[in-house]
Amino acid sequence: MAERPTYIVTGGAGFVGANLVAALLGRTPRPEVVVVDPLRSGSFANIVEACERRGVGAFDGRVIAGSTAEERVRGAMWEARPAAIFHLGAITDTTLADEAEMVRENVGGFDSLLARCAVDEVPLVYASSAATYGTPPQARDRQPFPVEAAGRPSNVYGFSKWLMEGEHRRFVEALGRSALRADPDGHRPGGPAYPGAPHIVGLRYFNVFGPGEARKGKMASMVYQLVRQMLAGGRPRVFTDGSQRRDQVYVDDVVDCTLAAAGLGSPALGGPTLRGGSSPGPGIYNLGSGVATSFNDIIAAVRGALGITERDRPTEYFEMPPAIRAFYQDYTCADMSETERGLGWKPKWKPAEAMAEYARYLAR
């Protein structure tokens, strides 16, 4: 019988995290999954429902409460050497006013996590965000966002994710400088051994939607909000004039790419590799659909799935509050070319089709 691998998922009781946990449990051999989550915004119910939706049986892993990334390292990681770590735990409320809390929770201890994964050669995939872009010139020109366009976030959440990416970049640069000074055995002077280049991947999640987000409340996707409005008998309500466009990506695609980024998409493990059979490359990548979908387009997709016409319930437009306008992104779209080249992955779901499928799921 094959040995059971161990995977650690921080934020594993959240929306994307719970879906990722269920996907991991569906692998063969069935792994040991350790969820590390403070259960502040996440819930055990997300895990239970995700496992049920994917048909992987009851959750049989472990849950460890932990706050910062540093505590997660100490609390979960090295009882058994994990096959990979997925670091999704973070405060994701973009309206949070306490900047110190956001930075402390999202960035604290991340440098320790990077170093420990490198020392023990454990692949690390962490969640960054499209919020790192803010409003780049590409938004004005309605063009997809290349990876290098990030760096001017409009809120502290995006800034905290940009700081994480900065820790990642500095760590890799320092490792490269150390390698030049290493002795023949690969040891850094005064530091630990790094047998090979660490496999660290940051994924900039765009607007994720799909089953399991109901407990996000006001932070749930626009797709979810509009479906719930119409299922409750109300009119769909969006900011004037509904032409705002966002890259909406289905959660099943997000989970699939996150697994591929950890090297769990190779043919031996049930997925594709890059051209020539090479493994996914470390780095920072966009994770979106590559399509900018307007709010009006979302409404049209949902209407078609639910059989609710414009005549039945006309769309209601209202002005955007000034407090939201200050940091609002009118347009986002992921340039997915580097993701396809570096990770050998591209989206499987077209946004409109995924929205219709999701609307029918919520209606059931």
HUZIBEL-V937114 format. One record per pair of residues at least 24 apart in sequence whose ideal C-beta (glycine too) atoms are under 10 Angstrom apart, sorted by the first residue. I is the first residue (numbers start at 1). GAP is how many residues later the second one is. Records with the same first field share a line. If there is no record, write none. Layout:
I: GAP + GAP
//
This chain:
1: 28
2: 26 + 27 + 28
3: 26 + 28 + 80
4: 25 + 26 + 27 + 28 + 29 + 76 + 79
5: 24 + 25 + 26 + 27 + 28 + 75 + 76 + 77 + 78 + 79 + 259
6: 25 + 26 + 27 + 28 + 55 + 56 + 70 + 71 + 73 + 74 + 75 + 76 + 77 + 78 + 79
7: 24 + 25 + 26 + 27 + 28 + 54 + 75 + 76 + 77 + 78 + 79 + 116 + 252 + 255 + 257
8: 24 + 25 + 26 + 27 + 28 + 53 + 54 + 56 + 64 + 65 + 67 + 68 + 69 + 72 + 74 + 75 + 76 + 77 + 78 + 79 + 114 + 116
9: 24 + 25 + 26 + 27 + 28 + 38 + 52 + 67 + 73 + 75 + 76 + 77 + 78 + 79 + 80 + 116 + 249
10: 24 + 25 + 26 + 27 + 28 + 54 + 56 + 59 + 61 + 62 + 63 + 66 + 67 + 75 + 76 + 77 + 78 + 79 + 80 + 103 + 116 + 117
11: 24 + 25 + 26 + 27 + 30 + 31 + 61 + 75 + 76 + 77 + 78 + 79 + 81 + 115 + 116
12: 24 + 25 + 30 + 34 + 35 + 38 + 47 + 49 + 51 + 52 + 74 + 76 + 77
13: 24 + 25 + 26 + 27 + 28 + 29 + 30 + 31 + 32 + 33 + 34 + 35 + 37 + 50 + 52 + 76 + 202
14: 25 + 26 + 27 + 28 + 29 + 32 + 33 + 74 + 75 + 76 + 78 + 113 + 198 + 199 + 201 + 202
15: 26 + 27 + 28 + 31 + 35 + 73 + 77 + 193 + 194 + 195 + 196 + 197 + 198 + 199 + 200 + 201 + 204 + 205 + 206 + 209 + 236 + 239
16: 30 + 34 + 70 + 72 + 76 + 111 + 189 + 192 + 194 + 196 + 197 + 235 + 238 + 239 + 242
17: 25 + 29 + 30 + 33 + 69 + 70 + 71 + 72 + 110 + 195 + 238 + 241
18: 24 + 25 + 26 + 27 + 28 + 29 + 30 + 31 + 32 + 33 + 35 + 41 + 70 + 193 + 194 + 195 + 197 + 233 + 237
19: 27 + 28 + 30 + 31 + 32 + 34 + 35 + 189 + 191 + 192 + 193 + 194 + 232 + 233 + 235 + 236 + 239
20: 30 + 66 + 68 + 105 + 107 + 231 + 234 + 235 + 236 + 238 + 239
21: 25 + 26 + 29 + 30 + 33 + 35 + 38 + 40 + 42 + 65 + 67 + 234
22: 24 + 25 + 26 + 27 + 28 + 29 + 30 + 31 + 32 + 33 + 34 + 35 + 37 + 190 + 233
23: 27 + 28 + 31 + 33 + 229 + 232 + 233 + 235 + 236 + 241
24: 32 + 37 + 59 + 60 + 62 + 231 + 234 + 235 + 238 + 240
25: 25 + 26 + 29 + 31 + 32 + 33 + 34 + 35 + 36
26: 25 + 28 + 29 + 30 + 31
27: 29 + 232 + 237 + 242 + 243
28: 241 + 242
30: 26 + 27 + 30 + 31
31: 30 + 51 + 52 + 53
32: 28 + 29 + 30 + 48 + 50 + 51
33: 26 + 27 + 28 + 29 + 30 + 49 + 53
34: 27 + 28 + 29 + 30 + 38 + 41 + 42 + 43 + 45 + 46 + 48 + 51
35: 24 + 26 + 27 + 28 + 29 + 30 + 41 + 54
36: 26 + 27 + 28 + 29 + 30 + 31 + 33 + 35 + 36 + 37 + 39 + 40 + 41 + 49 + 51 + 52 + 53
37: 26 + 27 + 28 + 29 + 30 + 35 + 51 + 52
38: 26 + 27 + 28 + 29 + 30 + 33 + 34 + 51 + 53 + 67
39: 24 + 26
40: 25 + 27 + 49 + 51 + 65
41: 49 + 50 + 51 + 52 + 174 + 175 + 176 + 178
42: 46 + 47 + 173 + 174
43: 171 + 172
45: 167 + 169 + 170
46: 165 + 166 + 167 + 168 + 169 + 170
47: 165
49: 162 + 163 + 165 + 166
50: 161 + 162 + 201 + 205
53: 157 + 158 + 159 + 308
54: 157 + 198 + 201
66: 43
67: 37 + 38 + 41 + 42
68: 36 + 37 + 38 + 39 + 40 + 41 + 42 + 44 + 45
69: 36 + 37 + 38 + 39 + 40 + 41 + 42 + 43 + 44 + 45 + 57 + 95 + 98
70: 38 + 39 + 40 + 41 + 42 + 43 + 46
71: 37 + 38 + 41
72: 37 + 38 + 40 + 41
73: 36 + 37 + 39 + 40 + 41 + 42 + 43 + 44
74: 35 + 38 + 42
77: 36 + 39 + 40 + 43 + 45
78: 38 + 42 + 44
81: 39 + 40 + 41
82: 35 + 38 + 40 + 41 + 42
83: 39 + 40 + 179 + 180 + 181
84: 33 + 38 + 39 + 40 + 41 + 115 + 174 + 175 + 177 + 178 + 179 + 180
85: 28 + 31 + 32 + 37 + 38 + 39 + 40 + 41 + 115 + 177
86: 37 + 38 + 39 + 40 + 41 + 115 + 117 + 169 + 172 + 173 + 175 + 176
87: 26 + 27 + 30 + 37 + 38 + 39 + 40 + 77 + 113 + 115
88: 37 + 38 + 39 + 115 + 117 + 170
89: 37 + 38
90: 36 + 37 + 38 + 39 + 67 + 70 + 71 + 74
91: 65 + 66 + 69
92: 35 + 37 + 39 + 65 + 68 + 69 + 113 + 124 + 127
93: 62 + 64 + 123 + 124 + 125 + 126
94: 35 + 37 + 59 + 60 + 61 + 62 + 63 + 64 + 124 + 125 + 230 + 233 + 234 + 235
95: 60 + 61 + 62 + 123 + 124 + 228 + 229 + 232
96: 59 + 60 + 61 + 64
97: 59
98: 58
99: 56 + 57 + 58 + 60 + 61
100: 56
101: 55 + 59
102: 53 + 54 + 55 + 57 + 58 + 59 + 61
103: 53 + 54 + 56 + 57 + 60 + 61
104: 56
105: 55
106: 50 + 51 + 53 + 54 + 55 + 57 + 58
107: 52 + 53 + 54 + 55 + 56 + 57 + 59 + 60
108: 52
109: 58
110: 50 + 53 + 54 + 55 + 56 + 57 + 58 + 61
111: 53 + 56 + 57 + 59 + 60
112: 55
113: 51 + 54 + 58 + 87
114: 50 + 53 + 54 + 56 + 57 + 58 + 61 + 84 + 86
115: 56 + 59 + 60 + 76 + 77 + 79 + 83
116: 76
117: 54 + 81 + 82 + 83
118: 53 + 54 + 57 + 74 + 75 + 76 + 77 + 78 + 79 + 80 + 81 + 82
119: 72 + 73 + 74 + 75 + 76 + 79
120: 72 + 74 + 75 + 78
121: 73 + 74 + 75 + 76 + 77 + 78
122: 76 + 77 + 78 + 140
123: 75 + 76 + 77 + 78 + 138 + 139 + 140 + 141 + 156 + 157 + 159
124: 44 + 74 + 75 + 76 + 77 + 78 + 137 + 138 + 158
125: 74 + 75 + 76 + 77 + 78 + 132 + 133 + 134 + 135 + 136 + 137 + 138 + 139 + 155 + 157
126: 35 + 38 + 39 + 41 + 42 + 74 + 75 + 76 + 77 + 132 + 135 + 158
127: 34 + 37 + 75 + 76 + 77 + 78 + 81 + 127 + 131 + 160
128: 30 + 32 + 33 + 34 + 36 + 37 + 40 + 73 + 74 + 75 + 76 + 77 + 156 + 157 + 158 + 159
129: 24 + 28 + 29 + 31 + 32 + 33 + 35 + 36 + 73 + 74 + 75 + 76 + 77 + 78 + 79 + 158
130: 28 + 31 + 74 + 75 + 76 + 77 + 78 + 116 + 117 + 119 + 156 + 157 + 158 + 199 + 202 + 203 + 204
131: 24 + 25 + 26 + 27 + 28 + 29 + 30 + 31 + 73 + 74 + 75 + 196 + 198 + 201
132: 25 + 26 + 27 + 28 + 29 + 30 + 31 + 32 + 33 + 70 + 72 + 152
133: 25 + 29 + 71 + 73 + 153 + 196 + 199 + 201
134: 24 + 25 + 28 + 193 + 195
135: 192 + 193 + 194 + 195 + 196 + 197
136: 193 + 195 + 196
138: 193 + 194 + 195 + 197
139: 106 + 153 + 190 + 191 + 192 + 193 + 194
140: 190 + 191
141: 190
142: 103 + 150 + 188 + 189 + 191
143: 149 + 188 + 190 + 192
144: 103 + 142 + 144 + 146 + 147 + 148 + 188 + 189 + 190 + 191 + 192 + 193
145: 59 + 61 + 102 + 141 + 143 + 147 + 186 + 187 + 188 + 189 + 190
146: 140 + 188 + 189 + 191 + 192
147: 55 + 57 + 136 + 137 + 138 + 139 + 187 + 188 + 190 + 191 + 192 + 195
148: 136 + 187 + 190
149: 186
150: 54 + 134 + 136
153: 174 + 176
154: 172 + 173 + 174 + 175
155: 171 + 172 + 173 + 174
156: 171
157: 170
158: 46 + 169 + 171
161: 41 + 43 + 44
164: 38 + 120
165: 37 + 39 + 119
167: 35
168: 30 + 32 + 33 + 34 + 114 + 115 + 116
169: 33 + 114 + 115
171: 27 + 29
172: 25 + 26 + 28 + 110 + 111
175: 25
197: 84 + 85
198: 84
199: 62 + 63 + 64 + 80 + 81 + 82 + 83
200: 61 + 82 + 83 + 84
201: 56 + 57 + 59 + 60 + 61 + 62 + 79 + 80 + 81 + 82 + 83 + 84 + 141 + 142
202: 59 + 80 + 81 + 82 + 83 + 85
203: 51 + 54 + 55 + 57 + 58 + 80 + 81 + 82 + 83 + 84 + 85 + 136 + 140
204: 80 + 81 + 82 + 83 + 84 + 130 + 135
205: 42 + 44 + 46 + 49 + 52 + 53 + 81 + 82 + 83 + 129
206: 40 + 41 + 42 + 43 + 48 + 80 + 81 + 82 + 83 + 84 + 85 + 86 + 126 + 127 + 128 + 130
207: 39 + 40 + 41 + 42 + 81 + 82 + 86 + 122 + 125 + 127 + 144
208: 39 + 40 + 41 + 42 + 43 + 45 + 46 + 47 + 79 + 80
209: 37 + 39 + 40 + 41 + 42 + 45 + 89 + 142 + 145 + 146 + 149
210: 38 + 39 + 40 + 41 + 42 + 43 + 44 + 45 + 139 + 144 + 145 + 147 + 148 + 151
211: 39 + 40 + 41 + 146 + 147 + 150 + 151
212: 39
213: 38 + 145
214: 148
221: 25 + 27 + 28 + 30 + 77 + 134 + 137
222: 24 + 26 + 71 + 73 + 76 + 77 + 133
223: 25 + 27 + 70 + 72 + 75 + 76 + 78 + 79 + 128 + 131 + 132 + 135 + 136 + 139
224: 134 + 135 + 138
225: 73
226: 69 + 72 + 73 + 75 + 76 + 77 + 89 + 129 + 133
227: 71 + 72 + 74 + 75 + 78 + 79 + 128 + 131 + 132 + 133 + 134 + 135 + 136
228: 131 + 134
229: 70 + 73 + 84 + 87
230: 69 + 72 + 73 + 75 + 76 + 78 + 82 + 83 + 129 + 132 + 133
231: 71 + 75 + 77 + 128 + 131 + 132
233: 75 + 80
234: 79 + 82
235: 64 + 73 + 75 + 77 + 78 + 79 + 80 + 81
236: 59 + 60 + 62 + 63 + 64 + 66 + 67 + 72 + 74 + 77 + 78 + 79 + 80 + 81
237: 58 + 62 + 78 + 79 + 80 + 81
238: 56 + 57 + 58 + 60 + 61 + 77 + 78 + 79 + 80 + 82
239: 56 + 78 + 79 + 80 + 81 + 82 + 85 + 86 + 89 + 91
240: 76 + 77 + 78 + 79 + 80
241: 53 + 54 + 55 + 74 + 76
242: 52 + 53 + 54 + 55 + 56 + 57 + 73 + 75
243: 51 + 52 + 53 + 54 + 87 + 88
244: 48 + 49 + 50 + 51 + 52 + 76 + 84 + 85 + 86 + 87 + 88
245: 46 + 47 + 48 + 49 + 50 + 51 + 52 + 84 + 85 + 86 + 87 + 88
246: 42 + 43 + 45 + 46 + 47 + 48 + 49 + 52 + 83 + 84 + 85 + 86 + 87 + 105
247: 39 + 40 + 41 + 42 + 43 + 44 + 45 + 46 + 82 + 84 + 85 + 86 + 87 + 88 + 89 + 104
248: 40 + 41 + 43 + 44 + 45 + 46 + 47 + 49 + 50 + 53 + 84 + 101 + 103 + 104 + 106 + 107
249: 37 + 38 + 39 + 40 + 41 + 42 + 44 + 85 + 87 + 98 + 100 + 102 + 105
250: 39 + 97 + 98 + 99 + 100 + 101 + 103 + 104 + 105 + 107 + 108
251: 98 + 103 + 107
252: 95 + 96 + 97 + 102 + 105 + 106
253: 34 + 35 + 36 + 92 + 93 + 94 + 95 + 96 + 98 + 101
254: 33 + 34 + 35 + 93
256: 31 + 89 + 91 + 92 + 93
257: 28 + 29 + 30 + 31 + 79 + 82 + 86 + 88 + 89 + 90 + 91
258: 29 + 85 + 87
259: 86
260: 79 + 83 + 84 + 85
261: 24 + 26 + 78 + 81 + 82 + 83 + 84
262: 81
263: 80
265: 78 + 79 + 80
266: 78
271: 73 + 74
272: 71 + 72 + 73 + 74
273: 70 + 71
274: 66 + 67 + 68 + 69 + 70 + 71
275: 66 + 69
276: 68
277: 67
278: 66
279: 64 + 65
280: 59 + 62 + 63 + 64 + 65
281: 57 + 60 + 61 + 62 + 63
282: 60
283: 55 + 56 + 59 + 60
284: 54 + 58
285: 49 + 51 + 53 + 54 + 55 + 56 + 57 + 58 + 60
286: 47 + 48 + 49 + 50 + 51 + 52 + 53
287: 47 + 49 + 52 + 56 + 58 + 60
288: 44 + 45 + 46 + 47 + 48 + 51 + 59 + 63
289: 44 + 45 + 47 + 57 + 58 + 59 + 60 + 61 + 62 + 63 + 65
290: 43 + 44 + 45 + 46 + 47 + 49 + 50 + 56 + 57 + 60 + 61
291: 42 + 43 + 45 + 56 + 59 + 60 + 61
292: 39 + 40 + 41 + 42 + 59
293: 40 + 57 + 58 + 59 + 62
294: 37
297: 54 + 55 + 58
298: 53 + 54 + 57 + 61
299: 56
300: 52 + 55 + 56
301: 49 + 50 + 51 + 52 + 53 + 54 + 55 + 56 + 57 + 58
302: 50 + 53 + 54 + 56 + 57 + 58 + 60 + 61
303: 53 + 56
304: 48 + 51 + 52 + 55
305: 47 + 48 + 50 + 51 + 52 + 53 + 54 + 55 + 56 + 57 + 58
306: 50 + 53 + 54 + 56 + 57
307: 56
308: 51
//
